[in-house]
Amino acid sequence: MMYMQTIMHRELRNNSAAILHRVQAGETFEITNNGEPVAILSPISRDRLSILKWQGAVREATHVDFRALKRTADVSSQDVLDDLRGEQ
């Protein structure tokens, strides 16, 4: 679990440069307005998979039982590649 410091929007306004440097260094902040959480300020990920996870487009597999997977065709991977490339 990630530690998240809570700060008031006023502190963000008054110390935005210092707070953004801390975010750039990896810290995450919960921003409040009148004591109510209104936003999360965190570093963005440049990793495509992390972005997709954040967007909810993908999720990590919990467990894969490779023994349960069945081979669906008696075609070699080279045959598949040749077919994709239009070769014979």
Sequence and secondary structure as in RCSB ss.txt:
>XXXX:A:sequence
MMYMQTIMHRELRNNSAAILHRVQAGETFEITNNGEPVAILSPISRDRLSILKWQGAVREATHVDFRALKRTADV
SSQDVLDDLRGEQ
>XXXX:A:secstr
    EEEEHHHHHHTHHHHHHHHHTT  EEEEETTEEEEEE      HHHHHHHHTS    S   GGG     S 
 HHHHHHHHHT  
